[in-house]
Amino acid sequence: MLKTELQRKIKLILKLENINKEVNAGAKQGLEKALEILESNQRDLSGLDELDTTQAKAIAKFAIDFNNLQHNGEFFVSLSESIEGKIPNEKFYKKLWKIMDEQNRNNHGNK
């Protein structure tokens, strides 16, 4: 996924009706920060501690990892499906786990 595609995807997620539900407040804050990170090409963790929740920090961290070429943006596709209200099933969690596992292996392989 190209950066412009990822930015477009995040903007679409932020337009979803469900993003404004209280339960998604952390996700919304993280996605807004992720857009800032992608636009500025930020590659370090600076500014993450100003976010209110662990969820927001984790989402923003995925954008930093994207800028550092440590994953391809698929996490945001899965997040979008969750926020849209699609009921997560075993396939969803397996997909999310696979993305996180691949990222973890890539991070340890690059050290």
NUBA-563948 format. One line per 5 residues: number of its first residue (from 1); for each residue x, y, z of N, C-alpha, C. Coordinates in pm, whole numbers. Layout:
REM NUBA-563948
NUM> X,Y,Z,X,Y,Z,X,Y,Z ~ ... $
//
This chain:
REM NUBA-563948
1> 85,-117,0,0,0,0,90,124,0 ~ 59,218,-87,134,344,-92,88,436,20 ~ 174,530,58,139,623,166,13,701,132 ~ -1,745,8,-121,822,-29,-248,737,-15 ~ -238,608,-45,-352,518,-29,-387,501,118 $
6> -283,490,201,-306,475,344,-369,601,402 ~ -320,717,361,-378,842,409,-525,852,368 ~ -555,814,245,-693,817,197,-779,720,279 ~ -725,602,308,-798,503,387,-828,557,528 ~ -730,619,590,-751,674,725,-855,785,722 $
11> -850,870,621,-950,977,608,-1090,919,592 ~ -1102,809,519,-1232,743,504,-1280,684,637 ~ -1188,627,712,-1224,573,844,-1277,685,933 ~ -1211,800,927,-1251,914,1011,-1386,972,970 ~ -1435,935,853,-1567,981,809,-1679,884,844 $
16> -1641,765,894,-1743,667,931,-1825,719,1048 ~ -1953,692,1044,-2043,736,1151,-2002,680,1287 ~ -1959,555,1289,-1925,490,1416,-1800,546,1482 ~ -1717,618,1408,-1594,671,1467,-1625,771,1578 ~ -1743,831,1575,-1778,932,1675,-1841,873,1801 $
21> -1856,741,1805,-1906,678,1927,-1799,685,2034 ~ -1843,699,2159,-1749,711,2270,-1651,594,2277 ~ -1699,476,2243,-1614,358,2249,-1497,367,2150 ~ -1510,450,2048,-1406,465,1946,-1322,592,1962 ~ -1334,659,2077,-1262,784,2099,-1110,766,2087 $
26> -1059,659,2144,-914,632,2136,-871,605,1993 ~ -953,529,1921,-921,499,1781,-921,628,1698 ~ -1020,713,1722,-1028,838,1647,-906,924,1673 ~ -868,938,1799,-751,1020,1833,-625,960,1770 ~ -612,829,1776,-496,763,1716,-491,779,1565 $
31> -605,771,1501,-610,788,1355,-577,932,1314 ~ -626,1027,1391,-592,1168,1362,-442,1190,1376 ~ -383,1133,1480,-238,1144,1499,-164,1069,1389 ~ -217,954,1348,-154,877,1240,-147,959,1111 ~ -252,1033,1082,-248,1119,964,-138,1224,974 $
36> -127,1286,1091,-20,1385,1114,117,1320,1093 ~ 133,1201,1147,261,1129,1139,295,1098,994 ~ 197,1051,920,222,1017,779,254,1142,697 ~ 179,1250,723,201,1374,647,338,1435,676 ~ 386,1422,798,516,1480,834,631,1381,817 $
41> 598,1258,781,697,1151,764,776,1126,894 ~ 707,1140,1006,769,1118,1138,813,973,1149 ~ 935,952,1200,990,818,1212,1029,781,1355 ~ 998,868,1451,1029,837,1591,902,845,1675 ~ 915,818,1803,798,810,1891,760,944,1955 $
46> 822,1050,1916,793,1179,1979,646,1217,1961 ~ 589,1266,2070,451,1312,2069,348,1205,2102 ~ 387,1081,2109,289,976,2138,237,984,2281 ~ 321,1033,2375,276,1039,2514,168,1144,2536 ~ 145,1231,2439,37,1329,2453,-100,1269,2422 $
51> -102,1148,2369,-229,1081,2339,-288,1024,2467 ~ -421,1019,2472,-491,985,2596,-496,836,2630 ~ -494,749,2530,-514,607,2558,-404,522,2494 ~ -389,404,2546,-295,307,2487,-338,275,2344 ~ -468,266,2322,-520,238,2188,-476,345,2090 $
56> -490,471,2128,-449,582,2040,-300,575,2011 ~ -222,547,2114,-76,538,2097,-39,423,2004 ~ -106,309,2019,-76,193,1936,-110,220,1789 ~ -222,284,1765,-261,316,1628,-161,412,1566 ~ -124,514,1639,-26,611,1589,109,543,1563 $
61> 145,447,1650,271,375,1633,274,298,1502 ~ 159,245,1459,153,175,1331,187,271,1216 ~ 149,397,1227,185,495,1124,335,521,1122 ~ 394,528,1241,540,546,1250,610,424,1188 ~ 560,306,1220,618,185,1163,604,184,1011 $
66> 492,233,961,473,241,816,579,333,755 ~ 601,448,818,704,541,768,843,479,771 ~ 864,390,866,994,322,877,998,194,794 ~ 897,175,710,887,59,620,885,-74,695 ~ 820,-75,812,813,-197,893,682,-272,875 $
71> 586,-214,807,465,-288,769,396,-215,656 ~ 296,-280,598,237,-229,474,103,-158,489 ~ 55,-136,608,-69,-61,627,-192,-148,642 ~ -177,-280,635,-293,-369,644,-365,-357,779 ~ -292,-317,882,-354,-298,1013,-472,-202,1003 $
76> -455,-94,926,-559,7,915,-682,-45,842 ~ -663,-139,751,-776,-201,682,-858,-281,784 ~ -791,-358,867,-860,-436,970,-928,-345,1072 ~ -862,-238,1109,-921,-144,1204,-1048,-83,1146 ~ -1044,-49,1020,-1160,8,952,-1278,-88,958 $
81> -1253,-215,931,-1360,-314,935,-1422,-322,1074 ~ -1339,-311,1176,-1388,-316,1313,-1474,-194,1345 ~ -1428,-76,1306,-1501,47,1336,-1632,55,1258 ~ -1632,-1,1138,-1754,0,1056,-1866,-80,1122 ~ -1831,-156,1222,-1933,-232,1293,-1947,-374,1244 $
86> -1858,-414,1156,-1860,-554,1114,-1822,-636,1236 ~ -1899,-736,1263,-1875,-817,1382,-1746,-896,1363 ~ -1647,-869,1448,-1522,-943,1435,-1547,-1092,1457 ~ -1493,-1171,1370,-1502,-1315,1386,-1361,-1372,1394 ~ -1352,-1502,1399,-1222,-1565,1413,-1128,-1526,1299 $
91> -1182,-1514,1178,-1101,-1476,1062,-1040,-1337,1080 ~ -1119,-1244,1135,-1070,-1108,1161,-952,-1110,1257 ~ -969,-1182,1367,-861,-1185,1467,-738,-1258,1415 ~ -757,-1362,1335,-642,-1430,1276,-568,-1337,1182 ~ -642,-1258,1104,-580,-1162,1012,-502,-1058,1091 $
96> -562,-1004,1196,-495,-904,1277,-371,-963,1344 ~ -383,-1085,1396,-269,-1150,1459,-156,-1171,1359 ~ -191,-1212,1237,-90,-1235,1133,-15,-1106,1102 ~ -87,-995,1091,-24,-865,1064,73,-830,1176 ~ 27,-845,1301,112,-810,1414,232,-903,1424 $
101> 211,-1032,1396,319,-1130,1401,424,-1102,1295 ~ 378,-1069,1173,472,-1036,1065,553,-912,1100 ~ 486,-813,1157,556,-691,1195,659,-721,1303 ~ 622,-803,1400,715,-838,1507,837,-911,1451 ~ 816,-1004,1360,929,-1076,1300,1018,-981,1220 $
106> 956,-888,1147,1033,-790,1069,1115,-700,1161 ~ 1057,-659,1272,1127,-572,1367,1247,-644,1427 ~ 1231,-771,1460,1341,-845,1521,1445,-885,1416 ~ 1401,-900,1293,1495,-935,1186,1579,-819,1141 ~ 1534,-696,1168,1607,-576,1126,1708,-528,1229 $
111> 1719,-596,1341,1809,-551,1447,1940,-622,1440 $
//
